[in-house]
Amino acid sequence: QQVEKIKSIYNEAKQDPEMQSLYQDMKAAKEEMGNLIASDNATNEELIEQHNKIQGIRQQLSRKRLDKNLAVREVLTSEQRKKMVELKRQRRQRWKSRRGNR
C-alpha cells in the first residue's frame, strides 16, 4: 500500500496541469531569452526582465517539486526517510562525477 501511495503521488505530479503549464512556460521563456540575447535591439532591461521571469518560473517549479517530496515524506517511516536522503546524496555524487568527466 505504501508503494502504491507513492506511485500515486508521482503520477498526480506528472499529470498536474499546473506543472505541465509551468514546464511549457519555462521552455518558452528560455527560448525568448535566447532570442533576446541574439537580438541586436534588446536592451539590458529587457534581458534582466526575462531573466527574472525565468527565475520566477523556476521558483514555482521548485515549490511544486517540494510539495511532491513532502507528500512522499509523509508516507515514509523515519528509517525510510533517512535511506531516501542517502540515496539522493549518492545519486547527486554520481551525477557530479559524470559531469566532471566531460
Residue frames as a rotation matrix with the C-alpha (Angstrom) as fourth column:
GLN 1
0.567 0.824 0.000 0.00
0.824 -0.567 0.000 0.00
0.000 0.000 -1.000 0.00
GLN 2
0.362 -0.527 -0.769 2.88
0.198 -0.762 0.616 2.37
-0.911 -0.375 -0.171 0.73
VAL 3
-0.698 -0.649 0.304 4.38
0.386 0.017 0.922 1.81
-0.603 0.761 0.239 -2.72
GLU 4
-0.182 0.729 0.660 1.01
0.964 0.000 0.266 2.42
0.194 0.684 -0.703 -4.36
LYS 5
0.700 0.428 -0.572 0.56
0.591 -0.796 0.127 5.65
-0.401 -0.427 -0.810 -2.43
ILE 6
-0.087 -0.829 -0.552 3.97
0.054 -0.558 0.828 6.92
-0.995 0.042 0.093 -3.55
LYS 7
-0.730 -0.112 0.674 3.29
0.643 0.223 0.733 5.91
-0.233 0.968 -0.091 -7.16
SER 8
0.289 0.935 0.203 0.01
0.955 -0.297 0.009 7.80
0.068 0.192 -0.979 -6.93
ILE 9
0.522 -0.178 -0.834 1.78
0.281 -0.888 0.365 10.93
-0.805 -0.425 -0.413 -5.67
TYR 10
-0.560 -0.820 -0.122 4.28
0.090 -0.206 0.974 10.80
-0.824 0.535 0.189 -8.54
ASN 11
-0.540 0.432 0.723 1.55
0.842 0.272 0.466 10.15
0.004 0.860 -0.510 -11.13
GLU 12
0.573 0.773 -0.272 -0.52
0.786 -0.612 -0.082 13.04
-0.230 -0.167 -0.959 -9.83
ALA 13
0.194 -0.595 -0.780 2.50
0.042 -0.789 0.612 15.32
-0.980 -0.151 -0.129 -10.02
LYS 14
-0.763 -0.528 0.373 3.30
0.336 0.170 0.926 14.18
-0.553 0.832 0.048 -13.55
GLN 15
-0.381 0.720 0.580 -0.27
0.882 0.095 0.461 14.80
0.277 0.687 -0.671 -14.70
ASP 16
0.017 0.353 -0.935 -0.71
0.683 -0.687 -0.247 18.07
-0.730 -0.635 -0.253 -12.80
PRO 17
0.552 0.266 0.790 -1.89
0.812 -0.388 -0.436 20.64
0.190 0.883 -0.430 -15.38
GLU 18
0.973 -0.212 -0.085 -0.21
-0.172 -0.926 0.336 23.46
-0.150 -0.313 -0.938 -13.49
MET 19
0.212 -0.943 0.255 3.13
-0.028 0.254 0.967 21.63
-0.977 -0.212 0.027 -13.54
GLN 20
0.031 -0.144 0.989 2.79
0.921 0.388 0.027 20.92
-0.388 0.910 0.144 -17.26
SER 21
0.844 0.347 0.408 1.93
0.480 -0.828 -0.290 24.57
0.237 0.441 -0.865 -17.87
LEU 22
0.771 -0.613 -0.173 4.96
-0.304 -0.592 0.746 25.72
-0.560 -0.523 -0.643 -15.88
TYR 23
-0.057 -0.805 0.590 7.27
0.414 0.519 0.748 23.46
-0.909 0.286 0.304 -17.92
GLN 24
0.267 0.223 0.938 5.81
0.962 -0.116 -0.246 24.90
0.054 0.968 -0.246 -21.14
ASP 25
0.994 0.100 0.037 6.20
0.094 -0.987 0.131 28.43
0.050 -0.127 -0.991 -19.77
MET 26
0.437 -0.899 -0.023 9.82
-0.107 -0.077 0.991 27.69
-0.893 -0.431 -0.130 -18.87
LYS 27
-0.087 -0.446 0.891 10.58
0.825 0.468 0.315 26.36
-0.558 0.763 0.327 -22.34
ALA 28
0.561 0.392 0.729 9.02
0.758 -0.597 -0.263 29.44
0.333 0.700 -0.632 -23.96
ALA 29
0.971 -0.194 -0.140 10.78
-0.089 -0.837 0.540 31.82
-0.222 -0.512 -0.830 -21.56
LYS 30
0.148 -0.968 0.203 14.19
0.181 0.229 0.957 30.25
-0.972 -0.105 0.209 -22.24
GLU 31
-0.003 -0.083 0.997 13.56
0.986 0.165 0.017 30.40
-0.166 0.983 0.082 -25.96
GLU 32
0.857 0.366 0.364 12.63
0.417 -0.906 -0.070 34.07
0.304 0.212 -0.929 -25.66
MET 33
0.701 -0.675 -0.230 15.79
-0.120 -0.430 0.895 34.71
-0.702 -0.600 -0.383 -23.66
GLY 34
-0.127 -0.751 0.647 17.83
0.650 0.430 0.627 33.14
-0.749 0.500 0.434 -26.45
ASN 35
0.303 0.331 0.894 16.08
0.918 -0.353 -0.181 35.37
0.256 0.875 -0.411 -28.98
LEU 36
0.996 0.081 -0.048 16.73
0.092 -0.933 0.348 38.45
-0.017 -0.351 -0.936 -26.86
ILE 37
0.361 -0.932 -0.036 20.41
0.091 -0.003 0.996 37.61
-0.928 -0.363 0.084 -26.42
ALA 38
-0.251 -0.446 0.859 20.79
0.852 0.320 0.415 37.09
-0.460 0.836 0.300 -30.17
SER 39
0.642 0.623 0.446 18.93
0.759 -0.596 -0.261 40.31
0.104 0.506 -0.856 -30.96
ASP 40
-0.493 -0.786 0.373 20.78
0.737 -0.605 -0.301 43.50
0.462 0.126 0.878 -31.77
ASN 41
-0.256 0.506 0.824 17.88
-0.106 -0.862 0.497 45.54
0.961 0.040 0.274 -30.39
ALA 42
0.540 0.517 -0.664 17.32
0.552 0.378 0.743 44.01
0.635 -0.768 -0.081 -26.95
THR 43
0.245 -0.408 0.880 18.13
-0.574 -0.792 -0.207 46.25
0.781 -0.454 -0.428 -24.02
ASN 44
-0.798 -0.569 -0.198 19.77
-0.120 0.472 -0.873 45.17
0.590 -0.673 -0.445 -20.80
GLU 45
-0.590 0.656 0.471 16.49
-0.751 -0.233 -0.618 45.93
-0.296 -0.718 0.630 -19.04
GLU 46
0.394 0.749 -0.532 14.63
-0.886 0.464 -0.001 43.50
0.246 0.472 0.847 -21.32
LEU 47
-0.110 -0.530 -0.841 17.23
-0.186 0.842 -0.506 40.80
0.976 0.100 -0.192 -20.65
ILE 48
-0.944 -0.222 0.245 17.00
-0.259 0.034 -0.965 41.37
0.206 -0.974 -0.090 -16.90
GLU 49
-0.180 0.962 0.204 13.21
-0.951 -0.117 -0.287 41.28
-0.253 -0.246 0.936 -17.05
GLN 50
0.439 0.313 -0.842 13.30
-0.632 0.774 -0.042 37.99
0.639 0.551 0.537 -18.98
HIS 51
-0.562 -0.714 -0.417 15.85
-0.097 0.558 -0.824 36.57
0.821 -0.423 -0.383 -16.53
ASN 52
-0.805 0.312 0.505 13.54
-0.574 -0.197 -0.795 37.49
-0.148 -0.929 0.338 -13.65
LYS 53
0.256 0.925 -0.281 10.64
-0.964 0.266 -0.004 35.80
0.071 0.272 0.960 -15.42
ILE 54
0.138 -0.302 -0.943 12.67
-0.269 0.905 -0.329 32.60
0.953 0.299 0.043 -15.78
GLN 55
-0.864 -0.502 0.043 13.68
-0.148 0.171 -0.974 32.76
0.481 -0.848 -0.222 -12.13
GLY 56
-0.405 0.802 0.439 10.04
-0.887 -0.229 -0.401 33.14
-0.221 -0.552 0.804 -11.10
ILE 57
0.517 0.564 -0.644 9.00
-0.728 0.685 0.016 30.09
0.450 0.460 0.765 -13.11
ARG 58
-0.258 -0.719 -0.645 11.97
-0.105 0.685 -0.721 28.15
0.960 -0.118 -0.252 -11.72
GLN 59
-0.872 -0.039 0.489 10.86
-0.478 -0.150 -0.865 29.05
0.107 -0.988 0.112 -8.19
GLN 60
0.108 0.988 0.110 7.29
-0.985 0.121 -0.123 27.89
-0.135 -0.095 0.986 -8.87
LEU 61
0.423 -0.027 -0.906 8.57
-0.426 0.876 -0.225 24.58
0.800 0.481 0.359 -10.27
SER 62
-0.652 -0.744 -0.148 10.82
-0.151 0.318 -0.936 24.13
0.743 -0.588 -0.320 -7.27
ARG 63
-0.590 0.510 0.626 7.89
-0.789 -0.199 -0.582 24.67
-0.172 -0.837 0.519 -4.91
LYS 64
0.487 0.791 -0.370 5.76
-0.853 0.522 -0.007 22.11
0.188 0.319 0.929 -6.78
ARG 65
0.078 -0.545 -0.835 8.60
-0.140 0.823 -0.550 19.57
0.987 0.160 -0.012 -6.53
LEU 66
-0.859 -0.362 0.362 8.94
-0.367 -0.058 -0.929 20.32
0.357 -0.930 -0.083 -2.81
ASP 67
-0.078 0.921 0.381 5.22
-0.984 -0.010 -0.178 19.75
-0.160 -0.389 0.907 -2.32
LYS 68
0.579 0.232 -0.782 5.54
-0.504 0.855 -0.120 16.37
0.641 0.463 0.612 -4.05
ASN 69
-0.351 -0.818 -0.456 8.54
-0.026 0.495 -0.868 15.42
0.936 -0.293 -0.195 -1.93
LEU 70
-0.740 0.151 0.656 6.74
-0.669 -0.265 -0.694 16.44
0.069 -0.953 0.297 1.26
ALA 71
0.384 0.922 -0.049 3.77
-0.921 0.386 0.049 14.27
0.064 0.026 0.998 0.28
VAL 72
0.370 -0.346 -0.862 6.10
-0.131 0.899 -0.417 11.31
0.920 0.267 0.287 -0.25
ARG 73
-0.665 -0.707 0.243 7.86
-0.291 -0.055 -0.955 12.06
0.688 -0.705 -0.169 3.03
GLU 74
-0.211 0.686 0.696 4.56
-0.978 -0.140 -0.158 11.74
-0.011 -0.714 0.700 4.89
VAL 75
0.724 0.507 -0.468 4.17
-0.569 0.822 0.010 8.18
0.390 0.259 0.884 3.60
LEU 76
0.115 -0.807 -0.580 7.66
-0.017 0.582 -0.813 7.03
0.993 0.104 0.053 4.63
THR 77
0.837 -0.001 -0.548 8.84
0.532 0.240 0.812 5.84
0.131 -0.971 0.201 8.02
SER 78
0.800 -0.585 -0.131 11.69
-0.427 -0.710 0.560 7.62
-0.420 -0.392 -0.818 9.77
GLU 79
0.007 -0.831 0.556 14.16
0.076 0.555 0.828 4.94
-0.997 0.036 0.067 8.66
GLN 80
0.253 0.160 0.954 12.94
0.920 0.267 -0.288 5.10
-0.301 0.950 -0.080 5.07
ARG 81
0.995 0.094 0.026 13.35
0.098 -0.965 -0.244 8.89
0.002 0.246 -0.969 5.05
LYS 82
0.411 -0.912 -0.006 16.96
-0.453 -0.210 0.867 8.53
-0.791 -0.353 -0.499 6.15
LYS 83
-0.128 -0.414 0.901 17.54
0.531 0.739 0.415 5.95
-0.838 0.531 0.125 3.42
MET 84
0.664 0.455 0.593 15.92
0.743 -0.316 -0.590 8.24
-0.081 0.833 -0.548 0.83
VAL 85
0.891 -0.389 -0.236 18.22
-0.344 -0.915 0.209 11.11
-0.297 -0.105 -0.949 1.81
GLU 86
0.016 -0.937 0.349 21.26
-0.244 0.335 0.910 8.85
-0.970 -0.099 -0.224 1.48
LEU 87
0.043 0.059 0.997 20.16
0.811 0.581 -0.070 7.55
-0.584 0.812 -0.023 -1.92
LYS 88
0.925 0.307 0.226 19.61
0.381 -0.762 -0.524 11.09
0.011 0.570 -0.821 -3.20
ARG 89
0.604 -0.776 -0.183 23.05
-0.516 -0.555 0.653 12.09
-0.608 -0.300 -0.735 -1.94
GLN 90
-0.178 -0.669 0.722 24.62
0.196 0.695 0.692 9.14
-0.964 0.265 0.008 -3.74
ARG 91
0.415 0.420 0.807 22.73
0.865 0.093 -0.493 9.96
-0.282 0.903 -0.325 -6.94
ARG 92
0.985 -0.073 -0.157 23.94
-0.098 -0.982 -0.160 13.57
-0.143 0.173 -0.975 -6.79
GLN 93
0.216 -0.971 0.100 27.52
-0.426 -0.001 0.905 12.39
-0.879 -0.238 -0.414 -6.30
ARG 94
-0.136 -0.217 0.967 27.31
0.644 0.722 0.253 10.07
-0.753 0.657 0.042 -9.32
TRP 95
0.753 0.488 0.442 25.79
0.654 -0.476 -0.588 12.85
-0.076 0.732 -0.678 -11.40
LYS 96
0.829 -0.489 -0.272 28.53
-0.408 -0.861 0.303 15.27
-0.382 -0.140 -0.913 -10.38
SER 97
-0.064 -0.910 0.410 31.27
-0.151 0.415 0.897 12.75
-0.986 -0.004 -0.164 -11.13
ARG 98
0.114 0.174 0.978 29.79
0.872 0.454 -0.182 12.05
-0.476 0.874 -0.100 -14.59
ARG 99
0.950 0.269 0.161 29.56
0.313 -0.842 -0.440 15.75
0.018 0.468 -0.883 -15.37
GLY 100
0.576 -0.802 -0.156 33.14
-0.468 -0.480 0.742 16.21
-0.670 -0.355 -0.652 -14.23
ASN 101
-0.154 -0.636 0.756 34.31
0.294 0.701 0.650 13.62
-0.943 0.323 0.079 -16.76
ARG 102
0.781 0.511 0.359 33.13
0.492 -0.150 -0.857 15.63
-0.384 0.847 -0.369 -19.76
